[in-house]
Amino acid sequence: MKGGSAVARRDALEEAVARIAGGGLVAFPTETLWGLGADARSETAVARLRSWKQRADDQPLSVLVTSVHALPALGVEVGRLARELADTFWPGPLTMVLRCSGRFATGVAGPGGALGVRCSPHPVAASLARALEAAGVGPVTATSLNRHGEAPARNRGEASRACAEGDGAAPLLFVGDGLDAGGGRASTVVDLTGTRPNVLRWGALGRDFLSPLLRGSME
């Protein structure tokens, strides 16, 4: 199937898994924005994603996971605060940057093996993560669907236009029963690799919800 094509929900999940397993790209909705998925362990897939996004090689990529229980198998260290945040806000718009010793494609993890991980409550994103895990593929990247310098896709129309750009390496639009992204702000990103938590980006998860837990961890 050519890049940018839509597939029916009946076989959308199967085709998305096959595309990712083959080193291709898949666009999928989350509770915030549309995401762009590639096999985070495949050098070819990640290079294709960076080329499509026109994204620099030194910018790390977050990955989509099924739950906090999936992290140890990926080589991710789950400390007390990370588990508490996951128990409180996952599935939800929170990306945590954690220490990781697992193998991923070049540039997915940041300096020292810091990996951004996210668990989405959106039925399409969640089902995709589960299907990939069951197939032994991935995990899949959870970066936003947009070219460098452009706004991320917030709805199906914007996602469809983005997927129509480029050549055969363009993403496959994962329709998912017609479900759209939430259209809100991007996820909040918290770095937990240091001695104290550091909020790298405030997003859909606001200060009123997150700050009390972060302050408590420093007391």
N, C-alpha and C positions, 0 to 999 in steps of 0.2 A: 504494500500500500504506500502511496506517495506521502511525503511529509505534509502535514497540515490537514489531512483527511480526518473526518469524524467517523467513528464506528459505533454501532448499536451497543446498548448496554449488555445485551446477551453475550457478546463475545469481546467486549471492550477490555475487560480485565485480563483475559487470556492473551489478547493481542498486545496489551501494554507490557505484560511480563515477558513475552517473547521478544518484543522490541528492545527492552532493557537488557535481557540476557544476550542479545546479539550485538550489544554495544551501541544501540541507538538511544534516542532521546524521547521523552514522553512529557507532555504538559498535563498537569492535573490540578484540580481545585482544592484549596484548603479552607479552613475557617476564616482566613484573613485574605490572602492574595492567591493568584495562580502560581503554582510551583513548576520548576523544570527539573525533571528527574533523569539521572544517568547512573549507571552502576559505579558506585564510589570506589570500587576496587579495580576497575578497568582503566588502564592508562589510555586506551583508545577512546573509550566513552567519555572520560573526563576531558581529554583534549578536544573532542568534538563539541562538548558542551561549552568549553571556554572559547572555542572558535566561533560558535554561534552567538554567544553572549558578548563576544569581543571583550572578555574579562581577562585581566592580568593574571599571570601564573602565580603571583605571590599573594593572591587573595584567597583565603581558605573558604571551603564550602561546607555548609551544615548537611547533616544526613537525617533521614526520616526513620524512626524506629517504632516498634509496636508497643513498647512499654519500658519502664525502668528495668524490668527483669531481663530484657534483651541486651542490656549494656555490657555485662561481664563477658559474654561470649564474643563481643566485638573488641575486647581488650580495654574497655573504658573503666576507669576507676570511679566508683560511686561512693562518695563520702557521706557523712551524716546529713549535711546541709543539702546536698544534691538529692538524696533520697526524700528528705522532708519536702523540698520544693516539688519534686515529681509527684509525691503523694498528694500534695495540695493542688497543684495546677495542671498536672497531666491527666488525660489528654487536654491540651490547651495551647495558647499562643505564647509559649515560653521556650526559648532556645537556651540550653545550658552548654557552656564551653568547659569541657572536662579533660583531664589528663587521659591519654590513650596510648597504649603500646601496640595496638592492632595494626595490620597492614592495610593501607589504602593507597589509591593512586597518588602520584606525586602532586603535592599542593592541596590535597583535600584537607589534611590536618595542618594546623598552624605550627609555629616554632615550638620545638620540644614535644610535639605530638599532641597538642591541644586540639580537640575535636568538638565541633558544635553538633548537638543532638537535639532533636525535636520530635514530639509525639502529637500528631494532629487528631482532633475529634471528628474531623469531617469524614463522612462515610466513604467517600471516594478515596481520599488520601489514606485513611485507615485500612480499607480493604486492599489497596495496592501494597501497602507495607506488609500486611499479613500474607498476601499471596506471594510476594517476593521472598519473604522469610521461609515460607513453606517450600518454595522451589529451590532454596539454597542460592538465591541470587541477591546481589546487593550487599549492604543496604543502598538505597537510592538517595541521590542528592535532593536537598530541599531548598535550593536557591530559588529566587524569584524569577518569573518568566518575563524577561525584558533584555534588550540589548543595552550595552554600556551607555550611560548618559540618558536613557529613556526611562519613563515612569513604568513601574511594574504593572502587569495586567491585573485588573481588579474584577473583571467580569468576563463572561464567555465571549462577548463581542471583541473585546480587546485581546483576549487570548487567541481567538481565531485569526485575527489580523496578524498577530505576532507569529503564529505558526505558519502562516502563508508566506512569510519572508524567507529568503535564502534559497538553497538548492535542496538536493536529496537528503541533506543532513538536518533539515528542519524537523521540529518536534511533531510527534503524533498527538493530536488533540484528543484527550481522553474525556468523552462526553459524560459517562457515568450517570445514566438515567436522566439526563438533562440538568443535573445538579450544578449549581454555580458556586464560585467562591464567595466568601462572606463579604468581600469588598471593603474590609476595614483596614486598619493600620497593620503594618508588618509585626511579626512577633517581637517581644521584648527579649533582648539577649543579655545573659549574665555570665560573666567569666568567673569560674570557681577554681581556677588553676593556681591562684596565688594564696597568700596567707589570709587575705580578706576578699570577699566577693566584690566584683567590679561590674557595674551595669554598663555595657558597651553601647546599648541602644534601648531607649524607652519606646515601647510600641503599644500593641493592643492590651497588654497586661500593665495596668497603671501603677503609679507609685503607692497609692493608698492600699493596694492589695499586697504588693511585693515588699515594700520598704520595711514593714514591721518584722517580717521574717529575717530579712537581711540584717537589720539592726540587732535583732536578738542573737544572731550568730556571732556577733562581734562583742557581745557583753561578757 
